[in-house]
Every structure is written in structure tokens, then in C-alpha cells.
């Protein structure tokens, strides 16, 4: 008897595109384009619960300056500015989570079997950026904090402090999570 494929998880099981756009203040098209791959990456890592998804969505809204697309750190400046001003150049922030530093590019590249050291720009590819944020939420224990709805700790695990915490709390509560 042939074994059937496992059911495909529904990335829209918790919220619609319109709800996510309204709550995050991010473009609906950006969410529609990005969320299925991000959700699939979270599901592949076994962390696609409603609370963790809310934390990831809020994080992406904050870290991408409301674009819901992979972005480069200080994207309003050119690469010459980044080279002159960022001590960790060329491994500056990229993606949905703003992956930084050579050691992180090496670590996440190995974890995902993707060469991020030779070409750090690969972290800007939406499918790779989705896998990076999922892996980051696991490795940094941000997923554990989000599962416990501990938003200050979730933000600290991502950002190193609490910059953006008020917005994260607004987003996750707008998505039905306790603040």
C-alpha cells in the first residue's frame, strides 16, 4: 500500500492577510508573498504554534521596517556607507531577522546547509531568510519565550534589549495573544 504524503500545513489557519496587514501595518502583498514560506520554515522546525507565529510576525514587522520583505541593515544608505560604518561588514544585518556578524553567518549557513560566508547576499533570498528566522527562533530560544508569551524576553532574544517591545506587544495582542 502506497504511503500518502503528510498534509500540507495551512499558513492562513490563524489569521488572514487582511488581519495581518491591519495589525502589523505592513503591506498586504508583502505578507501574502512572504508568510507561506516563513510559516513553512517554522512548521519544518516544529514551532508553528499560534503564539510563536505571532511573535515571528511582530518581529518581522519591526525588523524589516514594516516592509515584510528581507531588508539590509540601514537600507536607506548605500553599501559604501555600510562598509565605512559597520565594524562587522560585510556580515551586516540582512533578512527578516537582521542576521549580523561573521560567526552568525557561519553558524546559520552550516545549520541550513547554505553558504552564507562566501556570498552573504544569499540571506536576502526570501526562502533563505525564512529558514534563517525559523532557525534563529529555535537557536536563540526566542521560540521558547514566545511560546510562554513572554514578549519582553522574546524581544530581548532577538534585539538584545527591548527596543521595539511596545510595537511587538501591540502586534501580538492585536493577533489575540495575551500582552
C-alpha positions in Angstrom: 0.0 0.0 0.0 1.4 3.4 -1.0 2.2 5.8 1.8 0.4 9.1 1.4 2.1 12.5 1.7 1.6 14.3 5.0 -1.0 17.1 4.9 0.4 20.5 4.0 0.1 23.0 6.8 -2.1 26.0 6.2 -0.2 29.2 6.7 -3.6 31.1 7.0 -5.0 28.9 9.7 -4.6 31.6 12.4 -5.1 34.9 10.5 -6.0 36.3 7.1 -3.7 38.5 5.0 -6.0 41.4 5.8 -5.8 40.9 9.5 -2.0 40.6 9.4 -1.7 43.8 7.3 -4.1 45.7 9.6 -2.4 44.7 12.8 1.2 45.0 11.6 0.8 48.0 9.3 2.7 46.1 6.7 1.7 45.8 3.0 -0.8 43.0 2.4 1.0 42.0 -0.8 4.3 41.7 1.1 2.6 39.5 3.7 0.8 37.4 1.1 4.1 36.8 -0.7 6.3 36.1 2.3 4.2 34.4 5.0 3.6 31.0 3.4 7.4 30.3 3.1 8.0 31.7 6.6 5.2 29.6 8.0 6.6 26.5 6.2 10.0 27.1 7.7 8.5 27.5 11.2 6.5 24.3 10.6 9.5 22.4 9.4 11.3 23.3 12.7 8.2 22.3 14.7 7.5 25.8 16.1 4.4 26.9 14.0 2.2 27.5 17.0 -0.1 30.5 17.1 1.9 32.2 19.9 5.2 31.7 18.2 3.8 32.7 14.8 2.5 35.9 16.4 6.0 36.6 17.8 7.6 36.0 14.5 5.2 38.2 12.6 5.7 41.0 15.1 9.4 40.6 14.9 9.4 40.7 11.1 7.2 43.8 11.1 9.8 45.5 13.4 13.0 44.2 11.9 12.0 44.9 8.3 10.8 48.5 8.9 7.2 47.4 8.1 8.0 46.1 4.6 7.6 42.4 5.5 10.4 41.7 3.0 14.0 40.8 3.6 16.0 44.1 4.1 19.6 45.1 4.5 20.7 46.9 7.7 20.5 50.7 7.2 18.9 50.1 3.8 18.5 53.8 3.3 22.3 54.1 2.9 24.4 52.6 0.2 27.0 49.8 0.5 29.9 52.3 0.7 28.3 53.7 3.9 27.9 50.3 5.4 31.5 49.4 4.6 32.8 52.6 6.2 30.5 52.5 9.3 29.7 48.9 10.3 32.5 47.1 12.0 31.1 43.7 11.1 31.0 44.5 7.3 30.3 42.5 5.0 28.3 40.4 7.5 25.9 43.2 8.4 22.2 42.7 9.1 20.2 41.1 6.3 16.9 39.3 6.0 13.8 39.1 8.2 15.8 39.0 11.4 18.8 41.1 10.5 21.4 38.4 10.8 24.8 40.0 11.7 28.4 39.1 12.4 30.6 36.5 10.6 30.1 33.9 13.3 26.3 34.1 12.8 26.6 33.9 9.1 28.8 30.8 9.5 26.6 29.2 12.2 23.3 29.7 10.3 24.8 28.8 7.0 26.0 25.5 8.4 22.7 24.8 10.1 20.8 25.4 6.9 23.5 23.9 4.5 23.7 27.3 2.7 27.0 29.1 2.0 26.4 32.5 3.7 30.1 33.3 4.2 31.1 33.4 0.5 28.0 35.3 -0.5 26.2 37.0 2.4 23.6 38.4 0.0 22.1 34.9 -0.1 20.5 35.8 3.3 18.3 38.3 1.3 16.6 35.5 -0.7 13.1 35.2 0.8 13.2 31.4 1.2 16.6 31.5 2.8 15.6 34.5 5.0 12.5 32.4 6.1 14.7 29.5 7.1 17.1 31.8 8.9 14.4 33.4 11.1 12.9 29.9 11.9 16.3 28.6 12.9 17.1 31.8 14.8 13.9 31.5 16.8 15.0 27.9 17.8 18.7 28.5 18.5 18.2 31.8 20.3 15.3 30.4 22.4 13.1 33.2 21.2 10.6 30.5 20.3 10.5 29.3 23.9 9.9 32.9 25.1 7.1 33.4 22.5 5.5 30.1 23.4 5.3 31.3 27.0 4.0 34.7 25.7 6.9 36.4 27.4 7.2 39.2 24.9 10.0 41.2 26.7 12.2 38.1 26.6 11.2 37.3 23.0 12.3 40.8 22.0 15.5 40.6 24.1 16.4 37.3 22.4 16.0 39.0 19.0 17.3 42.5 19.6 19.5 42.3 22.7 17.3 44.8 24.5 13.8 46.0 24.4 13.8 48.4 21.5 10.6 47.7 19.6 8.9 45.9 22.5 5.9 48.3 22.6 5.2 47.5 19.0 5.7 43.8 19.4 3.2 43.8 22.3 0.7 45.8 20.2 1.0 43.3 17.3 0.8 40.1 19.3 -2.2 41.4 21.3 -3.8 42.5 18.1 -3.4 38.9 16.9 -5.2 37.7 20.0 -2.2 36.8 22.3 -2.1 38.0 25.9 0.2 41.0 26.3 
